[in-house]
């Protein structure tokens, strides 16, 4: 299991101003090892069997152009959802 520190820039619903939030994204055991670096993340919404709605990492786009992009195995069809 890997923990990635993430910086998010949501908009404040009252003021509309961009607010900086720092959180952690936990990658499951057996997840592809991603080289350290700065990435922009693309997220999707998933609904679990328990009907809970959550976020899912879909793609990482490196800010350093020499690093390859990461696309979730779910998006490529290589892994079947649980």
C-alpha positions, 0 to 999 in steps of 0.5 A: 500500500502506498500513500500519496500526498495530494494537493487539491484546488476546490472552489469555496462554495460561498466565495467561489475562490480557489482554496488549497487542500492537502490530502492523502490518496491511498493506493491499494496493495498490488497497485502499479508502482508510480515513480516519485514526482509531481502529477496532475490527477484525473478522477472518476466517480464510482458506486460500490456494491454498498451503494457508497459513492467515492472517487477513483484515480483514473489517470496521472499526468506527469508535470515533468514531461520526461515521465510517462503517464499512468492510466488506471488498469480499469480504464484499459480493461486489464482489471475486472472490478471487484 
